[in-house]
Amino acid sequence: MPHCLRYQAEVGILDKFLDELNIISRLSSPRSSAPSITTINHTAVSHTIFHLLGIPGLEDQHVWISIPFFVSYVIALLGNSLLICIILTKQSLHEPMYLFLCMLAGADVVLSTCTVPQALAIFWFCAGETSLDRCITQFFIIHCTFMSESGILLVMVFDHYIAICYPLRYTTILTRALIGKIGVTIILRSFCTLFPIVFLLKRLTFCQNNIVPHTFCEHIGLAKYACNDIRVNIWYGFSILILTVVLDVVLIFVSYVLILHAVFHIPSQDARHKALNTCGSHVCIIVLFYSPAIFTTLTQRFGRHIPPHTHILLANICMLAPPMLNPIIYGIKTKQIREQVVHMLFTKQKSLWLKN
């Protein structure tokens, strides 16, 4: 075991030992009685520093695991930045579909940047120490971004529905003012629903442990180390999951049922093929975004015999795969974006060759 990981484990053992000593000394005091145990729980020292271990059980493989993490992050950063740059600079791409895609690319950059650099710091330098406030901030940004992406995917389905069912009114319905309001609404929904969790976490006393076997901070993953009753945290987290992400999935499914019903009633085969091709890339993104998250949730709930490192790897796939593959899928499937990328790259190469 590397020296830094051994140190973190020793810190956790020492903290537990001191807590046990504190309890024994209080119980052995002549004044102590059964009710004093409750007092201990309220007066216990709360940890404000936590140690992220990365992927437990695979510590010796951290350097090798970091390679796909690093490559995925670079691809995600370059791909999404290029996508944002092309959409914002090309006037022909200032349409609702591409503006929503620009929002999705921005969310992907935030999501990957909040998780991957810290994971790489743990893998390369064993720099897993983090404060409680920083941990809560990271959790808040990750979940806020994830929920915002879910909302953007739902709005993109609405965009496809308007484009297919009401093509002549498309630009009059989805104006830039409405798109701006939709973007603000998506951010406010994520912020308002997740902000109470900050207070639910801040009220807890983290006296059980401060060694977190993960690469980033999670709500329940952090709350389970508290000595307090966390049933409010569990039920609130479950309720916002149902009312936001699960509701988005249901609405997306219903919207695509309506879209397919409209598409198969189009008399022209070419128009039908074009409509299905327009939705194809978005369906790929939806499957890529929700599938790892659903599978991770199911394994955490029912896969009790699955090794912990599998759960953590799946959680990281949720943060890595969509940001990396989204710009690639849209770049391949969307003709306008593909043409702009080719034009940008080859124009720069040609200008450099003429200068030389």
Buried (B, 14 or more C-beta within 10 A) or exposed (E): EEEBBEEBBEBBEEBBEEBEEBBEEBEEEEEBEEEBEEEBEEEBEBBEEBBBBBBBBBBEEBEEBBEEBBEBBEBBBEBBBBBBBBBEEBEEBBBBBBBBBBBBBBBBBBBBBBBBEBBBBBBEEBEBBBEBEBBBBBBBBBBBBBBBBBBBBBBBBBBBBBBBBEEEEBEEEBEEEEBEEBBEEBBEBBEEBBEEBBEBBEEBBBBBBBBBBBBBBBBEBBBBBBBBEBEEBBEBBEEBBEEBBBEBBEEBEEBBEEBBEBBEEBEEEEEBEEBBEBBEBBBBBBEBBBBBBBBBBEBBEEBEEEEEBBBBBBBBBBBBBBBBBBBEBBBEBBEBBEEBBEEBEEEEEEEEEEEE
